[in-house]
Amino acid sequence: MNQAHHRMTELFQQLGLPSEDAEIHEFLSKHRPLPAEKTLAEAEFWTASQASFIREALMLDSDWTGIVDQLNEALRASQ
């Protein structure tokens, strides 16, 4: 695994989403909690390319894996 560490703002930029702290907080508030039976990539709010990026980041254990995991955890939290 590549040891680069990405920040949440960088992940949101990579996904083509607004990436200011307040915008990330708003996104998380709007889309949580993600149902336990769905994988992160299966969430309805992703575009096909966003879902593909998330799946590939996790499958390839890329340098994005850690921050994608953090996003997954943040979306599963009730608040």
C-alpha contacts under 8 A as a table, 3 or more apart, distances in Angstrom:
res1	aa1	res2	aa2	distance
1	M	61	D	5.89
1	M	62	S	5.86
1	M	63	D	6.45
2	N	62	S	6.19
2	N	63	D	4.92
3	Q	63	D	6.11
4	A	63	D	5.45
4	A	64	W	7.97
5	H	63	D	6.66
5	H	64	W	7.44
5	H	66	G	7.55
5	H	67	I	7.76
6	H	10	E	6.22
6	H	11	L	7.02
6	H	63	D	7.51
6	H	64	W	6.51
6	H	66	G	7.88
6	H	67	I	6.30
7	R	10	E	5.25
7	R	11	L	6.49
7	R	67	I	6.63
8	M	11	L	5.02
8	M	12	F	6.22
8	M	19	S	7.95
8	M	67	I	6.39
8	M	71	L	7.64
9	T	12	F	5.18
9	T	13	Q	6.20
9	T	19	S	4.96
9	T	20	E	6.72
9	T	21	D	7.34
9	T	24	I	7.69
10	E	13	Q	4.99
10	E	14	Q	6.07
10	E	19	S	7.41
11	L	14	Q	4.94
11	L	15	L	6.17
11	L	64	W	7.70
11	L	67	I	7.20
11	L	68	V	7.61
12	F	15	L	5.00
12	F	16	G	6.18
12	F	17	L	5.03
12	F	18	P	6.50
12	F	19	S	5.29
12	F	24	I	7.65
13	Q	16	G	4.96
13	Q	17	L	5.63
13	Q	18	P	6.79
13	Q	19	S	5.85
14	Q	17	L	7.59
15	L	50	Q	5.72
15	L	53	F	7.85
18	P	23	E	5.93
18	P	24	I	7.04
19	S	23	E	6.03
19	S	24	I	5.91
20	E	23	E	5.15
20	E	24	I	6.22
21	D	24	I	5.16
21	D	25	H	6.20
22	A	25	H	5.06
22	A	26	E	6.14
23	E	26	E	4.99
23	E	27	F	6.16
24	I	27	F	5.05
24	I	28	L	6.21
25	H	28	L	5.17
25	H	29	S	6.11
26	E	29	S	5.07
26	E	30	K	6.03
27	F	30	K	5.16
27	F	31	H	6.21
28	L	31	H	5.35
28	L	32	R	5.84
28	L	74	A	7.04
28	L	75	L	5.98
29	S	32	R	5.70
29	S	79	Q	7.29
31	H	34	L	6.79
31	H	45	F	7.90
31	H	75	L	6.74
32	R	74	A	7.85
32	R	75	L	4.84
32	R	76	R	6.06
32	R	77	A	6.78
32	R	78	S	6.49
32	R	79	Q	7.56
33	P	75	L	5.48
33	P	76	R	4.67
33	P	77	A	5.77
33	P	78	S	5.33
33	P	79	Q	7.83
34	L	38	K	7.20
34	L	40	L	7.74
34	L	43	A	7.41
34	L	75	L	5.57
34	L	76	R	4.92
34	L	77	A	7.96
35	P	38	K	5.67
35	P	76	R	7.13
36	A	39	T	7.55
36	A	76	R	7.47
38	K	41	A	7.99
38	K	42	E	5.86
38	K	43	A	6.69
39	T	42	E	5.21
39	T	43	A	6.92
40	L	43	A	5.69
40	L	54	I	7.64
40	L	72	N	5.94
41	A	46	W	7.41
41	A	50	Q	7.95
41	A	51	A	4.68
41	A	52	S	7.27
41	A	54	I	5.86
41	A	55	R	5.96
42	E	46	W	7.90
42	E	51	A	7.02
43	A	46	W	6.24
46	W	49	S	7.84
46	W	50	Q	5.59
46	W	51	A	5.68
47	T	50	Q	5.14
47	T	51	A	6.18
48	A	51	A	5.22
48	A	52	S	6.10
49	S	52	S	4.96
49	S	53	F	6.15
50	Q	53	F	5.13
50	Q	54	I	6.32
51	A	54	I	5.15
51	A	55	R	6.17
52	S	55	R	5.13
52	S	56	E	6.05
53	F	56	E	5.19
53	F	57	A	5.99
54	I	57	A	5.15
54	I	58	L	6.37
54	I	68	V	6.90
55	R	58	L	5.36
55	R	59	M	6.01
56	E	59	M	5.00
56	E	60	L	5.70
56	E	61	D	7.97
56	E	62	S	7.92
57	A	60	L	5.57
57	A	61	D	5.88
57	A	62	S	5.17
57	A	63	D	7.52
57	A	64	W	5.71
57	A	65	T	5.42
57	A	68	V	7.50
58	L	61	D	5.09
58	L	62	S	6.77
58	L	64	W	7.79
58	L	65	T	5.35
58	L	68	V	7.58
59	M	62	S	7.86
61	D	64	W	7.64
61	D	65	T	5.68
62	S	65	T	5.44
63	D	66	G	7.08
64	W	67	I	5.71
64	W	68	V	6.10
65	T	68	V	5.10
65	T	69	D	6.05
66	G	69	D	5.13
66	G	70	Q	6.35
67	I	70	Q	4.85
67	I	71	L	6.20
68	V	71	L	5.03
68	V	72	N	6.20
69	D	72	N	4.98
69	D	73	E	6.27
70	Q	73	E	5.10
70	Q	74	A	6.12
71	L	74	A	5.02
71	L	75	L	6.13
72	N	75	L	5.26
72	N	76	R	6.36
73	E	76	R	5.17
73	E	77	A	6.41
74	A	77	A	5.39
75	L	78	S	7.92
